[in-house]
């Protein structure tokens, strides 16, 4: 081997080892992830959203959840993002939903103004598989919590969402209506 080749090989090995050690190094206490809390929710959505939290919301409704055994109730609204249709399925990209929890379960959710404790999750990709008709679908996605307010201000985590739903157009294609129910499961970190 020539001297240049030996030097280049040594440099590549040193850089590779350095990159490995940086990724394998334990996180400092300041960056260690806080223990998570199990999150499980059941929601009922309507299209169009009866109450929008953001101007681009299309679906919306009620959500009932438990966070490590604590009961929560509130509202959810959002949209599925950009749509690409295929004969038996549809792929959605860049969807976003916000979940707002009521201050008191006993008092119920007070609508969009009752949104002191909330979190927003983004859905990079969602898959809808269509049943025998184009009206009944099964929605599946994995989402990432991207921001929050109140006790969810430092929240992070991943959620898995499954939901059967029904959509139809009563006027031949210009207005869409829908109903859906679903389950959200996951672990949320950084919750007060």
HUHU-V590905 format. One line per field, one symbol per residue. ss: DSSP state (H for helix, E for strand, - for the rest). Layout:
BEGIN
ss=???
END
This chain:
BEGIN
ss=--HHHHHHHHHHHHHHHHHHHHHH----HHH----EEEEEEEEEEEE-----------EEEEEEEEE--EEEEEEEEEE--EEEE---EEEEEEEEEEEEE---------------EEEEEEEEEEEEEE-----EEEEEEEEEEEEEEHHH---EEEEEEEEEEEEE--------EEEEEEEEEEEEE---
END
